[in-house]
Amino acid sequence: MELIYFTVIGGALYLLSERLLNRIEASRGARLPYRSLIFFLIIFALTMATFSGIRVLTDSPREQTPQAAGQDATPPKTPEKPPAN
């Protein structure tokens, strides 16, 4: 279900970012020189805030990896014994 939330909200954030950028340009009276970069910054900020909010609201625990738990991912190696002659 979370995947559906992310997909629908991602599309809405795209449209909202485009609208915000158009309003900024309309108030300025000209197109911005680095329009793509500004669009990316707008959608990135909105996405980070919204998606972290979705995670909190859906209360989905993240998978616990060995590194996140403070454990080493590989078991410790045991020293090999030299071959007996």
C-alpha positions as CSV (number, residue, x, y, z in Angstrom):
1,M,0.0,0.0,0.0
2,E,2.9,2.3,0.8
3,L,4.1,2.0,-2.9
4,I,0.8,3.3,-4.1
5,Y,1.0,6.3,-1.7
6,F,4.5,7.1,-2.9
7,T,3.5,6.8,-6.6
8,V,0.4,9.0,-6.3
9,I,2.0,11.6,-4.1
10,G,5.1,11.6,-6.4
11,G,3.0,12.6,-9.3
12,A,1.2,15.3,-7.3
13,L,4.5,16.7,-6.1
14,Y,5.7,16.9,-9.7
15,L,2.6,18.9,-10.6
16,L,2.9,21.1,-7.5
17,S,6.6,21.8,-8.2
18,E,5.9,22.8,-11.8
19,R,3.1,25.2,-10.6
20,L,5.3,26.7,-7.9
21,L,8.1,27.3,-10.5
22,N,5.7,28.9,-12.9
23,R,4.4,31.2,-10.2
24,I,7.9,32.2,-9.3
25,E,8.7,33.0,-12.9
26,A,5.4,34.9,-13.4
27,S,6.2,37.1,-10.4
28,R,9.7,37.6,-11.7
29,G,8.4,38.4,-15.2
30,A,11.0,36.2,-17.0
31,R,12.1,32.7,-17.1
32,L,14.8,31.6,-14.7
33,P,18.2,30.9,-16.2
34,Y,18.7,27.6,-14.3
35,R,15.1,26.5,-14.4
36,S,15.8,22.8,-14.3
37,L,18.1,23.1,-11.2
38,I,15.5,25.2,-9.4
39,F,12.8,22.7,-10.3
40,F,14.9,19.9,-9.0
41,L,15.5,21.7,-5.7
42,I,11.8,22.4,-5.2
43,I,10.7,18.8,-5.9
44,F,13.6,17.4,-3.8
45,A,12.7,19.4,-0.8
46,L,9.0,18.6,-1.1
47,T,9.7,14.9,-1.7
48,M,12.0,14.5,1.3
49,A,9.5,16.2,3.6
50,T,6.5,14.4,2.3
51,F,7.9,10.9,2.0
52,S,9.3,11.1,5.5
53,G,5.9,12.1,6.7
54,I,4.4,9.1,4.9
55,R,6.8,6.8,6.7
56,V,5.8,8.3,10.1
57,L,2.1,8.2,9.3
58,T,2.1,4.6,8.0
59,D,4.4,3.6,10.9
60,S,6.3,1.2,8.7
61,P,9.4,-0.1,10.4
62,R,12.5,-0.1,8.3
63,E,14.4,-3.4,7.9
64,Q,17.1,-3.8,10.4
65,T,20.4,-4.5,8.7
66,P,23.4,-5.9,10.5
67,Q,25.3,-2.6,9.9
68,A,22.4,-0.5,11.3
69,A,22.3,-2.8,14.4
70,G,25.9,-2.1,15.0
71,Q,27.0,-5.6,14.0
72,D,29.5,-6.6,11.4
73,A,27.9,-8.1,8.3
74,T,30.5,-10.8,7.9
75,P,31.3,-13.3,10.6
76,P,34.8,-13.0,12.0
77,K,37.4,-15.2,10.3
78,T,39.1,-17.8,12.3
79,P,42.8,-18.2,11.7
80,E,43.6,-21.2,9.6
81,K,46.0,-23.8,11.0
82,P,49.1,-24.6,8.9
83,P,49.1,-28.0,7.2
84,A,50.6,-30.7,9.3
85,N,53.8,-32.4,7.9
